[in-house]
Amino acid sequence: MSRYSRHIVLDEIGQAGQDKISAAKVLVIGAGGLGCPVLQYLVAAGIGKIGVVDYDTVDESNLQRQVLYNTASIGQKKVIAAKERLQQLNPTITIETYPEKLVSENVIEIFKDYDIIVDGTDNFSTRYLINDAAIILDKPLVYGAIFKFEGQVTVFNYKGGPSYRCLFPTPPQKGSVPNCSEIGVLGVLPGIIGTMQANEVLKIILGIGTPLSGKLYCFNTLTNQSMTIGINREEPTIAMVKQRGLNFENIEETTFCSNNAFEIGIESIISEDDIQFIDVRGLSEMPRIEREDILEIPLPQLTKRLELISRKKKIIIFCKSGIRSAQAVAILKEQNITNCWSLKDGVSAFTKALSKTT
């Protein structure tokens, strides 16, 4: 009574509503920027059973926005660190951890024990898998997404409402969508969007308010402006997913990270002399590589510094993972600088090759 008293005194919730919350079972996929606030508020609210799926470990760069963790959490599995902190917040509930990647082989087994699914992931292959499994098992899906200073929230597959595929029928083209590590994200943004996802979960459980089914809520942190976009249910799309059943579509994550047509491996060029390397990462990104043949030009400045780029040498462009370097290649080719390639696997491939030669 004491822990949940502020809920119970609300006429719209009361003891009966709090009992619904305590009986609910919610699965949160991703314990990162979005997953952290979702987990914190659902645990505090008293959700009876919460599942957490994540195979990643805590990195120092996570702490800017994933405030469930602290410096001592670095190197720990996220689900382990999350469970420890969450049990300190509310030891009266059950927390199940799944320190594994969500794939077609385990998705049904994990999903089947939960009432509501929360998508806090950051890659398209998992989003489509989550969507399709939710349709097959007929479970509501609370979705959130973030990009730099903007976020989105909606509810899919709720009482005959639309699905993720109704909004995004097909995955984006290769190399067209960077991730947070490539373009950055305002630290408070996932807190805002994740908290809104938790709010949608509670509305569904309690049967109060109007869940964001059929509506995509978009929020801009820089302007404080928001808009809501209608989403229609596409029956042929839903039917396609149901007909395919457990034969889930295989969408490779790597298809979004590079443009293979202009990609080259470090092993084929590391020993060449007539090369100009261009680092298009931000100047504060680590690790830095100290070599005289590396030109540092952050991607937004590339077209302003074309005079520094050689027209005679082979140009090899790299970034963290290959997304920005592929974009840089496309930009240079538009400027008739054609002798350029994106370095496969980015800066990590460069540093590994250097370590072998020293």
VMD Tcl script that draws the C-alpha trace (Angstrom):
set ca {
  {0.00 0.00 0.00}
  {2.78 2.43 0.89}
  {4.93 1.76 -2.19}
  {2.08 2.27 -4.67}
  {-0.04 4.73 -2.69}
  {0.24 7.49 -5.29}
  {-1.24 5.13 -7.87}
  {-3.94 3.79 -5.60}
  {-5.31 7.22 -4.68}
  {-5.94 7.96 -8.37}
  {-9.58 7.23 -9.16}
  {-8.59 5.95 -12.60}
  {-6.27 3.32 -11.06}
  {-7.15 2.48 -7.45}
  {-6.34 -0.85 -5.85}
  {-7.94 -2.77 -8.71}
  {-5.72 -1.01 -11.24}
  {-2.60 -1.58 -9.18}
  {-3.53 -5.27 -8.99}
  {-3.63 -5.30 -12.82}
  {-0.16 -3.77 -12.92}
  {1.14 -6.33 -10.45}
  {-0.29 -9.17 -12.54}
  {1.14 -7.89 -15.83}
  {4.11 -9.43 -17.63}
  {6.15 -7.13 -19.89}
  {9.14 -7.96 -22.08}
  {11.62 -5.16 -22.83}
  {13.94 -5.81 -25.76}
  {17.08 -3.72 -25.50}
  {18.55 -2.40 -22.26}
  {20.11 0.67 -23.86}
  {19.02 4.27 -24.25}
  {15.31 3.52 -24.57}
  {15.24 0.35 -22.51}
  {16.76 1.95 -19.40}
  {13.95 4.47 -18.69}
  {11.30 1.94 -19.73}
  {12.68 -0.56 -17.23}
  {13.12 1.97 -14.43}
  {9.56 3.28 -14.60}
  {7.88 -0.09 -15.14}
  {9.80 -1.61 -12.25}
  {8.92 1.35 -10.05}
  {5.26 1.00 -11.09}
  {5.22 -2.60 -9.86}
  {4.88 -4.66 -13.04}
  {4.71 -8.21 -11.70}
  {7.17 -9.78 -14.16}
  {9.62 -8.00 -16.42}
  {11.87 -9.67 -18.98}
  {15.01 -7.99 -20.33}
  {16.65 -9.08 -23.59}
  {20.12 -7.74 -24.44}
  {23.43 -9.41 -25.30}
  {25.59 -6.26 -25.12}
  {27.92 -5.07 -22.36}
  {28.04 -1.64 -20.73}
  {30.48 0.73 -22.42}
  {31.67 4.08 -21.11}
  {30.01 5.83 -24.05}
  {26.63 4.46 -22.85}
  {26.68 6.42 -19.59}
  {25.82 9.74 -21.27}
  {22.22 8.56 -21.72}
  {21.78 5.08 -20.18}
  {21.42 6.35 -16.64}
  {20.45 2.97 -15.19}
  {24.18 2.17 -15.21}
  {27.18 3.78 -13.54}
  {30.94 3.70 -13.96}
  {31.20 0.47 -11.97}
  {28.89 -1.18 -14.54}
  {31.38 -0.80 -17.41}
  {32.24 -4.20 -18.86}
  {29.25 -5.96 -17.29}
  {26.51 -7.59 -19.31}
  {23.73 -5.03 -19.53}
  {21.03 -7.43 -18.39}
  {23.05 -8.39 -15.31}
  {23.85 -4.79 -14.36}
  {20.25 -3.76 -15.07}
  {18.74 -6.50 -12.92}
  {21.01 -5.63 -9.99}
  {20.04 -1.96 -10.07}
  {16.35 -2.64 -10.71}
  {16.03 -5.08 -7.84}
  {17.38 -2.36 -5.57}
  {14.60 -0.12 -6.85}
  {11.85 -2.71 -6.33}
  {12.68 -6.13 -4.84}
  {9.02 -7.21 -4.81}
  {8.79 -8.09 -8.54}
  {10.26 -10.79 -10.77}
  {12.95 -9.85 -13.30}
  {13.98 -12.39 -15.93}
  {17.13 -11.78 -17.97}
  {17.98 -13.03 -21.45}
  {21.67 -12.25 -22.17}
  {21.37 -13.33 -25.77}
  {20.65 -11.96 -29.18}
  {17.01 -12.08 -30.24}
  {16.83 -14.27 -33.35}
  {14.22 -16.26 -35.21}
  {15.19 -19.42 -33.31}
  {14.39 -18.03 -29.84}
  {11.91 -15.21 -30.37}
  {8.71 -17.25 -29.95}
  {9.98 -19.07 -26.88}
  {10.90 -15.78 -25.21}
  {7.77 -13.86 -26.25}
  {5.16 -16.44 -25.30}
  {5.27 -15.79 -21.53}
  {4.64 -12.03 -21.77}
  {1.55 -9.86 -22.28}
  {3.16 -6.78 -23.84}
  {6.37 -6.36 -25.87}
  {8.46 -3.17 -25.74}
  {10.87 -2.48 -28.61}
  {13.92 -0.53 -27.46}
  {16.25 -1.81 -30.20}
  {18.43 0.14 -32.62}
  {18.64 -2.06 -35.72}
  {16.15 -2.91 -38.42}
  {16.61 -6.67 -38.60}
  {15.52 -7.04 -34.96}
  {12.64 -4.56 -35.34}
  {11.10 -6.53 -38.19}
  {11.59 -9.79 -36.29}
  {9.93 -8.32 -33.18}
  {7.03 -7.02 -35.25}
  {6.41 -10.31 -37.03}
  {6.57 -12.38 -33.83}
  {4.16 -9.97 -32.12}
  {1.70 -10.40 -34.99}
  {1.95 -14.19 -34.93}
  {1.43 -14.31 -31.14}
  {-1.10 -11.42 -31.19}
  {0.73 -9.33 -28.60}
  {0.71 -5.50 -28.43}
  {4.04 -3.90 -29.27}
  {5.13 -0.54 -27.84}
  {7.67 1.02 -30.20}
  {10.14 3.86 -29.76}
  {12.91 5.27 -31.95}
  {15.40 8.15 -31.64}
  {17.53 10.15 -34.08}
  {19.85 12.96 -32.95}
  {17.31 15.37 -31.38}
  {14.05 13.72 -32.44}
  {12.07 10.73 -31.22}
  {9.01 8.67 -32.12}
  {6.54 6.58 -30.11}
  {3.64 4.41 -31.20}
  {1.78 1.20 -30.34}
  {1.59 -1.59 -32.90}
  {-0.63 -4.67 -33.14}
  {-3.10 -3.44 -30.53}
  {-6.76 -4.45 -30.88}
  {-6.65 -4.73 -34.65}
  {-4.37 -1.74 -35.11}
  {-1.51 -1.38 -37.61}
  {1.90 -3.03 -37.38}
  {5.47 -1.83 -37.88}
  {5.37 -3.15 -41.44}
  {2.26 -1.07 -42.11}
  {4.37 2.02 -41.42}
  {7.66 0.74 -42.86}
  {6.85 -2.04 -45.39}
  {10.47 -2.67 -46.36}
  {13.89 -2.07 -44.75}
  {15.83 1.04 -45.80}
  {18.46 0.88 -48.51}
  {22.02 -0.07 -47.73}
  {24.03 2.57 -45.94}
  {21.13 5.03 -45.82}
  {20.51 5.09 -42.06}
  {23.33 5.72 -39.54}
  {23.12 4.72 -35.89}
  {23.71 6.67 -32.67}
  {27.42 5.92 -32.65}
  {27.71 7.44 -36.12}
  {25.65 10.62 -35.77}
  {25.18 11.05 -32.02}
  {22.09 11.53 -29.87}
  {21.12 14.10 -27.24}
  {21.46 12.34 -23.90}
  {18.02 13.27 -22.54}
  {16.14 12.22 -25.70}
  {15.96 8.46 -24.99}
  {14.82 9.33 -21.47}
  {11.90 11.32 -22.87}
  {10.90 8.72 -25.47}
  {11.50 5.73 -23.18}
  {9.33 7.26 -20.47}
  {6.57 7.77 -23.03}
  {6.86 4.10 -23.99}
  {6.44 3.13 -20.33}
  {3.37 5.37 -20.21}
  {1.84 3.51 -23.17}
  {2.48 0.18 -21.45}
  {0.65 1.32 -18.32}
  {-2.29 2.70 -20.33}
  {-2.68 -0.65 -22.09}
  {-2.52 -2.61 -18.82}
  {-4.97 -0.33 -17.02}
  {-7.31 0.21 -19.96}
  {-7.28 3.97 -19.46}
  {-6.64 6.88 -21.79}
  {-6.06 6.44 -25.52}
  {-3.02 4.34 -26.50}
  {-1.05 5.52 -29.52}
  {-2.39 2.77 -31.77}
  {-2.63 4.01 -35.34}
  {-0.76 7.18 -34.37}
  {2.95 7.93 -34.61}
  {3.87 10.62 -32.09}
  {6.97 12.62 -33.09}
  {8.83 14.99 -30.76}
  {11.66 17.45 -31.42}
  {13.73 18.35 -28.36}
  {15.24 21.48 -29.93}
  {11.94 23.17 -30.75}
  {9.63 21.39 -28.26}
  {7.34 20.85 -31.22}
  {5.43 17.63 -31.70}
  {3.15 16.14 -34.32}
  {1.07 13.01 -34.61}
  {0.91 11.09 -37.88}
  {-1.87 8.63 -38.66}
  {-0.96 5.02 -39.52}
  {-3.37 2.76 -41.39}
  {-3.55 -1.00 -40.96}
  {-2.54 -2.74 -44.18}
  {-4.40 -6.05 -44.26}
  {-2.29 -7.61 -47.06}
  {0.84 -6.88 -45.02}
  {-0.59 -8.47 -41.89}
  {-1.79 -11.46 -43.90}
  {1.66 -11.92 -45.43}
  {3.29 -12.09 -41.99}
  {0.69 -14.55 -40.70}
  {0.98 -16.74 -43.79}
  {4.77 -16.87 -43.46}
  {4.37 -17.92 -39.83}
  {7.58 -19.04 -38.15}
  {9.55 -18.77 -41.39}
  {10.78 -15.32 -40.43}
  {12.33 -13.05 -43.03}
  {16.11 -13.04 -42.81}
  {17.23 -9.40 -42.81}
  {20.99 -9.08 -42.39}
  {22.11 -6.23 -40.13}
  {25.21 -5.70 -42.26}
  {23.07 -4.59 -45.19}
  {22.57 -1.25 -43.46}
  {26.21 -0.55 -42.68}
  {27.99 -0.32 -45.99}
  {27.80 0.17 -49.72}
  {29.63 -2.92 -50.96}
  {30.02 -1.61 -54.51}
  {32.61 0.93 -53.34}
  {34.03 -0.99 -50.37}
  {37.59 -2.26 -50.02}
  {39.36 -4.35 -47.40}
  {42.41 -3.04 -45.55}
  {44.43 -6.17 -46.35}
  {44.47 -5.30 -50.04}
  {45.85 -1.77 -49.70}
  {47.77 -1.46 -46.41}
  {51.13 -2.02 -48.10}
  {50.51 0.39 -50.98}
  {52.28 3.74 -50.98}
  {50.27 5.84 -53.40}
  {47.22 6.24 -51.15}
  {45.52 9.14 -49.42}
  {43.52 8.06 -46.36}
  {40.64 10.30 -45.27}
  {39.14 10.02 -41.79}
  {35.58 11.40 -41.92}
  {34.80 10.85 -38.22}
  {34.33 13.75 -35.83}
  {37.58 15.19 -34.53}
  {36.78 14.09 -30.97}
  {36.12 10.45 -31.84}
  {38.64 7.90 -30.64}
  {40.93 6.20 -31.39}
  {42.90 8.69 -33.46}
  {45.49 7.34 -35.90}
  {48.68 9.38 -36.16}
  {49.93 9.02 -39.74}
  {51.10 11.64 -42.19}
  {49.07 10.13 -45.01}
  {45.75 10.51 -43.15}
  {43.66 13.58 -43.89}
  {41.09 14.35 -41.19}
  {37.91 15.86 -42.64}
  {34.64 15.33 -40.72}
  {31.90 14.30 -43.14}
  {29.86 17.58 -42.85}
  {32.97 19.52 -43.99}
  {33.88 17.29 -46.92}
  {32.46 19.41 -49.75}
  {34.09 22.53 -48.28}
  {37.57 21.00 -48.35}
  {37.69 19.31 -51.73}
  {40.91 21.13 -52.62}
  {42.78 19.00 -50.07}
  {41.80 15.75 -51.76}
  {44.26 14.24 -54.22}
  {43.19 13.69 -57.83}
  {46.12 11.35 -58.49}
  {46.26 8.98 -55.51}
  {43.91 6.17 -54.56}
  {41.58 7.59 -51.89}
  {40.55 5.34 -49.01}
  {37.91 6.79 -46.69}
  {37.12 5.42 -43.25}
  {34.90 6.17 -40.25}
  {33.78 4.08 -37.28}
  {31.87 1.33 -39.07}
  {31.52 2.23 -42.75}
  {28.30 4.23 -42.98}
  {29.75 7.72 -43.15}
  {32.64 6.58 -45.37}
  {30.15 5.12 -47.85}
  {28.30 8.44 -47.84}
  {31.59 10.26 -48.39}
  {32.36 8.08 -51.41}
  {28.98 8.96 -52.92}
  {29.63 12.67 -52.29}
  {33.06 12.59 -53.93}
  {31.79 10.69 -56.95}
  {29.20 13.42 -57.45}
  {32.15 15.83 -57.54}
  {33.84 13.69 -60.24}
  {36.42 12.33 -57.78}
  {36.06 8.70 -58.78}
  {39.19 6.97 -57.51}
  {37.82 6.47 -53.99}
  {36.65 3.60 -51.80}
  {35.10 3.08 -48.38}
  {37.22 1.05 -45.95}
  {35.46 -2.11 -44.86}
  {34.95 -2.35 -41.05}
  {36.13 1.23 -40.55}
  {38.77 2.38 -38.11}
  {38.93 -0.97 -36.31}
  {40.24 -2.62 -39.48}
  {42.89 0.09 -39.75}
  {44.10 -0.27 -36.17}
  {44.25 -4.09 -36.41}
  {46.30 -3.90 -39.58}
  {48.72 -1.42 -38.00}
  {49.17 -3.61 -34.93}
  {50.23 -6.50 -37.16}
  {52.85 -4.42 -38.93}
  {54.48 -2.90 -35.83}
}
mol new
graphics top color blue
foreach p $ca { graphics top sphere $p radius 0.5 }
foreach p [lrange $ca 0 end-1] q [lrange $ca 1 end] { graphics top cylinder $p $q radius 0.2 }
display resetview
